[in-house]
Amino acid sequence: MTATAAETPSVPGPTTERLDPAALHSGEPFTVLYGPGVGDVFVDSAYQVCVLEQALWRLLRAEGFERIVFSSLDHPVYFRDRASRDLSRRAPARAAAASRAPDRRTMRHPQLRGPLDGLLVRDFTPRAGPEPHPAPPPLGGSGGGAAPPAPSTGISDPFGVMTLTGYLRQSRHRTAVVFSQAEEILHHTRAARQLAGAMERWAHHGDDRNLWILVFRKATLDDVAEFLRVRGSFPFLETFVNDQRAAPGRGGTFRVGHPEAAELERLIHTVRLRQDLRIADWVELDPIVKAMAAHPGKALTWQSRLARLARQGGTLSRDTVRQWLGTVPADGRTPWERLESMPGMGMLLEHFEQLRAETEAAAELRALGRATGAEPPALHLVFTGNPGTGKTTVARLVGEMYQDLGLLSRGHFVEAQMSDLVAGYVGQTAQLTNATVDRALDGVLFIDEAYGLSDQRDGFGDEAIQTLLKRMEDDRGRLVVIVAGYPGKMKEFLAANPGLAGRFPLDNILEFPDYAPGTLQAILERRLAERGLLLAEGTADRLREIVAEMYRTRNPDFANAREMRTLADAVAKQWARRVRRDVGEPVTAEDIPDAYRAYLPRPAPDPAALLAELDDYVGLGPVREVLENLANRLRMRQEFRKRGPLLPPHMLFTGPPGTGKTTVARLIGALFRDLGLLRKGHVIEATKADLVASYVGQTAPLVCKAVQDALDGVLFIDEAYSLVRDTKGHGGFGAEAIDTLIREMEHWRGRLVVIAAGYPRDMDELLAFNPGMPSRFTERVPFPEYSMADLVEILSRMAAAEGYTLAEGVPERAARWLRAARLADPAAFGNARTVRGLLGSMEGRMAARYARGEATGPELRADDVPPPPPVHRHEGL
């Protein structure tokens, strides 16, 4: 009697999590299996250890397939069970009639067609072939479920193709054909043309109740596609795989991954029961299983380790697993406890505690049969913060916490660099990104400085983003993506693609603030202690002062804990150089490198010595008065040990051109540095052209760049009033420059001195333009117009600097020239600049005398002073 569906009922059987029944019901003509688990062993729910072929047979049988036919390179047609073989035989009555019929080579009735069309094959009965892959070493029990195949007679490749496709076309019995060695069959078959044609016909005209499965021993679907491209003989299958790559998740392909925690626990119990493996502490079993699952690997590898441990009489413990994995000893705390112990993580802990509460409540509702259709919570995260604030550490904990909540089955951690996501050639980026995502499935994919993807010009970063977005949607529940980086750049990254904001909701953007000075100090001292160093009395206080100043003057890229590790390592090197073998010596203040001593408070300087350089400049009495007052205030604060630094003031320099404003601005940077008000004291000069752009959106970045360049020093803006001169007309961006400058001045108080210079009336106009300006510029330094005596003195000093002396009568004649120049054009008179121009004219006339042989030394004579310019007096002036 022919076997029917009733005789081979579909009943639930042993299952394994790595083979999803949904993969068999995609509606696609083929199912392509691939992945690192294809060549692995499986431990099913009945604690049976088997290879993929056995596990796949059980799954197909459980899903209602009555006839399951396998094909390998050596055995084109074979079976793993008697029922499938019997369903492939002819009915007994027809077989008896055929034995009495004359020897015919074609079927008796033209309407009858079989797998070989009208050709009649006499007495052909396919038999079971040998095991295509040897079963794993037994663990005390058989794989179970499917009888081992019997030897078979060999048939040709073309005949095998016709037989298999014939089975697929038959609708009486639900049939699955499995190519268990797809690469070998496709590469070596002698019927490539027939097989390619059969695949195409099956795809277009096949029975959707039956299924054709191809098992590739390739790690990724991209590897499968590359194999088919190189082989080139199966265009339809190649197109099919490429279509699946372009639309992951649509069905037709399935990645067989590494074992998850439940399967690994079954493997441990299998070895324990059958090979007497001992467990050191049953309380540790759950963390042991989680640790194993968090490090993707084959069950074969774990089976070998466990079996060897059992043979050696060892016990399974957390230390044993850590030794296998090469990881550092854990502290035994849960991920929640470790997160709680990290400094500055209160807001983050609150976020994850809220997620835990929602997850536990949803589980209780499902148990009661309520809210079964509720949307799962969003799991993808954005971490914003400076380097060294714990983003990577917390990302690792997220995997463990999500696994603990049942949101991820493995919870392992994969950190991706740009090179793991972006390739250098067209078409390769999607492959690279997909391969990286495949490695992270059931765990966490962490991308630090993710804006590197959107910052690429003429690159393939956008292709990586699009691929990543697709996988985040298609693999929901199996993938958590965490992107991290600086706050401002991450905001730009999320705005670079509309799909990113939808994947990373606002509530999942978590900020990692910079560590406070006390926390940084603790990290520093812990690092020194780890290196075995002791601190001498008072050294910790000096280090505390350094850390506090490093924190106060930190840049946007301040590396927090990394900075402390770098400081500790630098101190240790200096200490080792000093003590050599006398390691009992503690660390003292002299072991602090010079680069870090700059952060220590400076002793209050003597104002007279500090301001002595100003005495070399003419007419700078008001400037000296302001700076002397600042020096006295600093000395008083240090004397009375006032808390809090004295912040350097922003300043206005008002006066006509050529009165020394630029020169003094350069000097103030050095003076403020010596006063301890600025750490560097360098001076960045800027004009309107450096701060105001010609297009919308470009001005603010220009101002911010100038401020960043000037941090810990002076930003000097000459003719600052020109910033607002264009705002009265259409299209001026000076107002944006002023607004941005005020915001930056407030943000970087104590680390930036802005000096704005210009004519007094023009500077009043600047202050009136924005109400925030007057309160920012608290020190106004007037640079009065030079008197004639000052101008002559400046001429004398300039001449001396060039190696010249002034003869008798030169000062008087030069004074008359300068007075006339000022009267002739007051607006254009440049004070010291005009004096320098006069000196150049005098040098030219002296050169003429030298050419005539009349100059006998470096002395400028009265006749070298040119005639004074004419003064045009107008009525009313």
Secondary structure, DSSP 8 states (H G I E B T S, - for coil): ----TTTS--------TTS-GGGGGS--SEEEEESTTTTSEEE-TTS-EEEHHHHHHHHHHHTT-SEEEEE-SS-SSEESSHHHHHHTS--HHHHHHHHHS---SB-SSTT--BTTBTB--TT--------SS-----SSS---SS----------HHHHHHHHHHHHH--SS-EEEEETTHHHHHHH-S-HHHHHHHHHHHHHH--TTSEEEEE---SSHHHHHHHHHHH-S-HHHHHHHHHHHHSTTSSSEEE-----HHHHHHHHHHHHHHH--EES-GGGHHHHHHHHHTS---HHHHHHHHHHHHHTT-EE-HHHHHHHHT-----S--HHHHHHHSTT-HHHHHHHHHHHHHHHHHHHHHHTT-STT-------EEEEE-TTSSHHHHHHHHHHHHHHTTS-SS--EEEE-GGGT--SSTTHHHHHHHHHHHHHTTEEEEEETGGGTTS-SSSSHHHHHHHHHHHHHHTTTTEEEEEEE-HHHHHHHHHSSHHHHHHS-GGGEEEE----HHHHHHHHHHHHHHTT--B-TTHHHHHHHHHHHHHHT--TT--THHHHHHHHHHHHHHHHHHHTT-TTS-B-GGGS-HHHHTTS------HHHHTGGGGGSTT-HHHHHHHHHHHHHHHHHHHTT-SS-----EEEEES-TTSSHHHHHHHHHHHHHHTTS-SS--EEEE-HHHH--SSTTSHHHHHHHHHHHHTTEEEEETTGGGGSTTTTSTT--HHHHHHHHHHHHHHTTTTEEEEEEE-HHHHHHHHHH-TTHHHHEEEEEE-----HHHHHHHHHHHHHHTT-EE-TTHHHHHHHHHHHHHHH-GGG--THHHHHHHHHHHHHHHHHHHHTT---SSEE-GGGS---------TT-
